[in-house]
Amino acid sequence: MSNWKLIAKAGFALFISWFGAHPAQTQTSQAKYPLTQFDNYGCMAKGRVQDCSGKVMQQILADGRDAIPTLISQLTETTITKNEIADYWGGIRSGDVAFVLLTDLFTDTDLHTFGMPGVPDWSTVQKGCNLAAQACWNEYLRKHGRRSVRQAWQRAWTVHKSEIHWDAKARCFRVSKD
């Protein structure tokens, strides 16, 4: 057999083995959630988004920890959403939905205890702001930008990803304190 045929067969075998070993990983790590379609109706004033049952939220919960980097990647998106994320929030961007999702996913059932260190949360966003939550969020973005929010979450994910686990009882992510 010529060297060219041997090289071609070996290359083809490597391609097939790589392709067969990676399809499931590609779907979760490469895909984006349709945040412009996020539906929170009937649950907007009741607390955290993970306590609701919308289709997009169910997919995020099913993906578990793997959803976090995808949501982080969507923090800088600016496509206007079809639905409001909360009562009286108009002109919502998909990156706003990603922020609410990430923040809620790391918030305990008391709605105050936030568990991801080093990232802006609602207390950070509303500090010194006496306006409604959306106005405070827009002011925070005007001062700091979407990119800084994404960078903070990316740094925190990089540092803490091996320590993050789902607390089924509290229905939120926690960072283990070893």
C-alpha positions in Angstrom: 0.0 0.0 0.0 1.4 3.4 -0.9 2.2 5.9 1.8 -0.5 8.3 0.5 -3.2 5.7 0.9 -2.0 4.8 4.4 -2.0 8.5 5.4 -5.4 9.0 4.0 -6.9 6.0 5.8 -5.2 7.0 9.1 -6.5 10.6 8.7 -10.0 9.4 8.0 -10.0 7.1 11.0 -8.8 9.9 13.3 -11.6 12.2 11.9 -14.3 9.6 12.5 -13.1 8.8 16.0 -13.0 12.5 16.9 -16.4 13.2 15.4 -18.0 10.3 17.2 -16.6 11.3 20.6 -17.7 14.9 20.6 -21.2 15.5 19.4 -22.9 15.8 22.9 -20.3 18.2 24.1 -20.7 20.5 21.1 -24.4 20.9 21.5 -24.2 22.3 25.1 -21.0 24.2 24.9 -21.5 25.8 21.5 -25.3 26.5 21.6 -26.9 29.6 22.8 -30.2 29.8 24.6 -33.1 31.6 22.8 -33.2 34.3 25.4 -35.2 36.6 23.2 -38.0 34.0 23.6 -37.7 33.7 27.4 -41.2 33.5 28.8 -41.6 34.4 32.5 -45.4 35.1 32.4 -47.3 34.2 35.5 -44.2 34.2 37.5 -42.6 37.6 37.1 -43.3 39.0 40.6 -42.9 35.7 42.4 -39.2 35.5 43.0 -36.5 33.6 41.1 -36.7 32.5 37.5 -35.7 28.9 38.4 -39.0 28.6 40.3 -40.9 29.2 37.1 -41.7 26.7 34.4 -41.0 28.3 31.0 -39.5 26.2 28.2 -36.2 28.1 28.0 -35.8 27.9 31.8 -36.4 24.2 31.8 -33.7 23.7 29.2 -31.2 25.7 31.3 -32.1 23.7 34.4 -31.7 20.5 32.5 -28.2 21.6 31.3 -27.2 22.2 34.9 -23.7 23.6 35.5 -23.0 23.5 31.8 -25.5 26.3 31.3 -23.4 28.8 33.2 -20.7 29.5 30.6 -23.3 29.7 27.8 -25.3 32.3 29.8 -22.0 34.2 30.5 -21.3 34.3 26.8 -24.7 35.8 26.3 -24.3 38.7 28.8 -23.2 41.1 26.0 -26.0 40.3 23.6 -28.3 43.3 22.8 -31.2 41.8 20.8 -34.5 43.0 22.1 -36.6 40.2 23.6 -40.2 39.2 22.7 -41.3 39.2 26.4 -40.6 41.1 29.6 -38.4 39.4 32.2 -40.3 41.2 35.0 -43.3 43.3 35.5 -43.0 46.8 33.9 -39.6 46.0 32.3 -39.8 47.2 28.7 -37.1 47.1 25.9 -35.4 44.1 27.5 -32.2 42.9 25.8 -31.2 39.2 25.7 -28.1 40.1 27.8 -30.4 41.5 30.5 -32.2 38.1 30.6 -28.8 36.4 30.9 -27.9 38.6 33.9 -31.3 38.0 35.6 -30.9 34.2 35.0 -27.3 34.0 36.3 -28.1 36.2 39.3 -31.2 34.2 40.2 -29.5 30.9 39.7 -27.0 31.9 42.4 -29.6 33.4 44.7 -30.9 31.4 47.7 -34.6 31.0 48.5 -34.5 34.0 50.9 -34.1 36.1 47.7 -31.2 38.0 49.3 -28.3 35.6 49.8 -26.2 35.6 46.6 -23.5 33.0 46.2 -21.1 33.9 43.3 -18.2 36.0 44.6 -16.7 38.7 42.5 -19.6 39.5 40.2 -22.2 42.3 40.2 -25.5 41.2 41.7 -28.6 43.2 42.5 -27.2 44.8 45.6 -24.2 46.0 43.6 -26.5 47.3 40.8 -28.8 49.1 43.1 -26.2 50.5 45.5 -26.8 54.3 45.6 -29.7 54.1 43.1 -33.1 55.0 44.3 -34.9 54.1 41.1 -36.7 51.0 39.9 -34.6 47.9 39.3 -34.5 48.2 35.5 -33.5 51.9 35.7 -30.7 51.0 38.2 -29.6 48.2 35.8 -29.5 50.6 32.8 -27.6 53.1 34.9 -25.1 50.4 35.9 -24.6 49.4 32.3 -24.1 53.0 31.3 -21.3 53.4 33.8 -19.7 50.0 33.5 -20.8 48.4 30.2 -22.0 44.9 29.4 -18.5 43.8 28.7 -17.4 44.4 32.3 -20.3 42.4 33.6 -19.4 39.5 31.3 -15.7 39.7 32.2 -16.5 39.6 35.9 -18.6 36.5 35.5 -16.0 34.9 33.2 -13.3 35.5 35.9 -15.5 34.1 38.6 -16.4 31.1 36.5 -12.8 30.4 35.7 -11.8 30.6 39.4 -14.8 28.7 40.9 -16.1 26.3 38.2 -14.8 23.2 40.0 -16.5 24.3 43.3 -19.9 25.1 41.8 -22.7 22.6 42.6 -26.5 22.6 42.4 -28.3 22.6 45.8 -31.5 20.7 45.0 -33.2 21.8 48.2 -32.6 25.5 47.7 -32.8 25.2 43.9 -29.8 27.3 43.3 -26.1 27.0 42.5 -23.6 27.3 45.4 -19.9 27.7 45.5 -18.3 25.2 47.9 -16.2 26.7 50.7 -13.4 24.2 51.3 
